[in-house]
Amino acid sequence: MPKVLCLIGMVLAILVFLIFLADLVFGLSGMLDYAPLRGANYIMDIVFMLSSGALIYLAYATFREQK
């Protein structure tokens, strides 16, 4: 069961990372119609990307330690 929870956490963190990455890329390129959050705040995008990246690392490290 702990391995499944690690995988779920990793998948959700990857999805959050991709959503905020898409918002940042589309917002900076001027295509606000395609940005998921309409390019609301670029600092928020960066902070959430860093946070989800840390969660991805922690979930992966914990997954590797499980037996």
Rosetta constraint file for C-alpha pairs under 8 A:
AtomPair CA 1 CA 5 HARMONIC 6.48 0.50
AtomPair CA 2 CA 6 HARMONIC 6.25 0.50
AtomPair CA 2 CA 66 HARMONIC 7.48 0.50
AtomPair CA 3 CA 7 HARMONIC 6.24 0.50
AtomPair CA 3 CA 63 HARMONIC 5.84 0.50
AtomPair CA 3 CA 66 HARMONIC 6.68 0.50
AtomPair CA 4 CA 8 HARMONIC 6.14 0.50
AtomPair CA 5 CA 9 HARMONIC 6.11 0.50
AtomPair CA 6 CA 10 HARMONIC 6.13 0.50
AtomPair CA 6 CA 59 HARMONIC 5.24 0.50
AtomPair CA 6 CA 60 HARMONIC 7.18 0.50
AtomPair CA 6 CA 62 HARMONIC 6.97 0.50
AtomPair CA 6 CA 63 HARMONIC 5.73 0.50
AtomPair CA 7 CA 11 HARMONIC 6.10 0.50
AtomPair CA 7 CA 59 HARMONIC 7.22 0.50
AtomPair CA 7 CA 60 HARMONIC 7.97 0.50
AtomPair CA 7 CA 63 HARMONIC 7.42 0.50
AtomPair CA 8 CA 12 HARMONIC 6.14 0.50
AtomPair CA 9 CA 13 HARMONIC 6.06 0.50
AtomPair CA 9 CA 55 HARMONIC 7.66 0.50
AtomPair CA 9 CA 56 HARMONIC 7.53 0.50
AtomPair CA 9 CA 59 HARMONIC 6.40 0.50
AtomPair CA 10 CA 14 HARMONIC 6.15 0.50
AtomPair CA 10 CA 55 HARMONIC 7.12 0.50
AtomPair CA 10 CA 56 HARMONIC 5.15 0.50
AtomPair CA 10 CA 59 HARMONIC 5.66 0.50
AtomPair CA 10 CA 60 HARMONIC 7.00 0.50
AtomPair CA 11 CA 15 HARMONIC 6.27 0.50
AtomPair CA 12 CA 16 HARMONIC 6.25 0.50
AtomPair CA 13 CA 17 HARMONIC 6.08 0.50
AtomPair CA 13 CA 52 HARMONIC 5.05 0.50
AtomPair CA 13 CA 53 HARMONIC 7.21 0.50
AtomPair CA 13 CA 55 HARMONIC 6.32 0.50
AtomPair CA 13 CA 56 HARMONIC 5.87 0.50
AtomPair CA 14 CA 18 HARMONIC 6.15 0.50
AtomPair CA 14 CA 52 HARMONIC 7.01 0.50
AtomPair CA 14 CA 53 HARMONIC 7.75 0.50
AtomPair CA 14 CA 56 HARMONIC 6.89 0.50
AtomPair CA 15 CA 19 HARMONIC 6.18 0.50
AtomPair CA 16 CA 20 HARMONIC 6.30 0.50
AtomPair CA 16 CA 48 HARMONIC 7.76 0.50
AtomPair CA 16 CA 49 HARMONIC 7.48 0.50
AtomPair CA 16 CA 52 HARMONIC 6.56 0.50
AtomPair CA 17 CA 21 HARMONIC 5.96 0.50
AtomPair CA 17 CA 48 HARMONIC 7.18 0.50
AtomPair CA 17 CA 49 HARMONIC 5.07 0.50
AtomPair CA 17 CA 52 HARMONIC 5.72 0.50
AtomPair CA 17 CA 53 HARMONIC 6.98 0.50
AtomPair CA 18 CA 22 HARMONIC 5.99 0.50
AtomPair CA 19 CA 23 HARMONIC 6.25 0.50
AtomPair CA 19 CA 36 HARMONIC 6.81 0.50
AtomPair CA 20 CA 24 HARMONIC 6.10 0.50
AtomPair CA 20 CA 36 HARMONIC 7.89 0.50
AtomPair CA 20 CA 45 HARMONIC 5.21 0.50
AtomPair CA 20 CA 46 HARMONIC 7.65 0.50
AtomPair CA 20 CA 48 HARMONIC 6.96 0.50
AtomPair CA 20 CA 49 HARMONIC 6.31 0.50
AtomPair CA 21 CA 25 HARMONIC 6.09 0.50
AtomPair CA 21 CA 45 HARMONIC 7.02 0.50
AtomPair CA 21 CA 49 HARMONIC 6.94 0.50
AtomPair CA 22 CA 26 HARMONIC 5.88 0.50
AtomPair CA 22 CA 35 HARMONIC 6.32 0.50
AtomPair CA 22 CA 36 HARMONIC 7.09 0.50
AtomPair CA 23 CA 27 HARMONIC 5.68 0.50
AtomPair CA 23 CA 35 HARMONIC 4.55 0.50
AtomPair CA 23 CA 36 HARMONIC 5.50 0.50
AtomPair CA 23 CA 37 HARMONIC 6.04 0.50
AtomPair CA 23 CA 38 HARMONIC 6.82 0.50
AtomPair CA 23 CA 39 HARMONIC 5.64 0.50
AtomPair CA 23 CA 45 HARMONIC 7.18 0.50
AtomPair CA 24 CA 28 HARMONIC 6.01 0.50
AtomPair CA 24 CA 35 HARMONIC 7.60 0.50
AtomPair CA 24 CA 39 HARMONIC 6.45 0.50
AtomPair CA 24 CA 42 HARMONIC 6.27 0.50
AtomPair CA 24 CA 45 HARMONIC 6.16 0.50
AtomPair CA 24 CA 46 HARMONIC 7.85 0.50
AtomPair CA 25 CA 29 HARMONIC 6.13 0.50
AtomPair CA 25 CA 35 HARMONIC 7.92 0.50
AtomPair CA 26 CA 30 HARMONIC 6.23 0.50
AtomPair CA 26 CA 31 HARMONIC 5.15 0.50
AtomPair CA 26 CA 32 HARMONIC 6.12 0.50
AtomPair CA 26 CA 34 HARMONIC 6.41 0.50
AtomPair CA 26 CA 35 HARMONIC 5.19 0.50
AtomPair CA 26 CA 39 HARMONIC 7.42 0.50
AtomPair CA 27 CA 31 HARMONIC 5.98 0.50
AtomPair CA 27 CA 32 HARMONIC 5.35 0.50
AtomPair CA 27 CA 35 HARMONIC 6.02 0.50
AtomPair CA 27 CA 38 HARMONIC 6.74 0.50
AtomPair CA 27 CA 39 HARMONIC 4.56 0.50
AtomPair CA 28 CA 39 HARMONIC 7.74 0.50
AtomPair CA 31 CA 35 HARMONIC 6.82 0.50
AtomPair CA 32 CA 38 HARMONIC 5.14 0.50
AtomPair CA 32 CA 39 HARMONIC 6.32 0.50
AtomPair CA 33 CA 38 HARMONIC 6.66 0.50
AtomPair CA 34 CA 38 HARMONIC 7.39 0.50
AtomPair CA 35 CA 39 HARMONIC 6.10 0.50
AtomPair CA 41 CA 45 HARMONIC 6.53 0.50
AtomPair CA 42 CA 46 HARMONIC 6.37 0.50
AtomPair CA 43 CA 47 HARMONIC 6.16 0.50
AtomPair CA 44 CA 48 HARMONIC 6.06 0.50
AtomPair CA 45 CA 49 HARMONIC 6.09 0.50
AtomPair CA 46 CA 50 HARMONIC 6.18 0.50
AtomPair CA 47 CA 51 HARMONIC 6.12 0.50
AtomPair CA 48 CA 52 HARMONIC 5.99 0.50
AtomPair CA 49 CA 53 HARMONIC 6.00 0.50
AtomPair CA 50 CA 54 HARMONIC 6.23 0.50
AtomPair CA 51 CA 55 HARMONIC 6.30 0.50
AtomPair CA 52 CA 56 HARMONIC 6.09 0.50
AtomPair CA 53 CA 57 HARMONIC 6.30 0.50
AtomPair CA 54 CA 58 HARMONIC 6.18 0.50
AtomPair CA 55 CA 59 HARMONIC 5.96 0.50
AtomPair CA 56 CA 60 HARMONIC 6.07 0.50
AtomPair CA 57 CA 61 HARMONIC 6.08 0.50
AtomPair CA 58 CA 62 HARMONIC 6.08 0.50
AtomPair CA 59 CA 63 HARMONIC 5.98 0.50
AtomPair CA 60 CA 64 HARMONIC 6.27 0.50
AtomPair CA 61 CA 65 HARMONIC 6.51 0.50
AtomPair CA 62 CA 66 HARMONIC 6.49 0.50
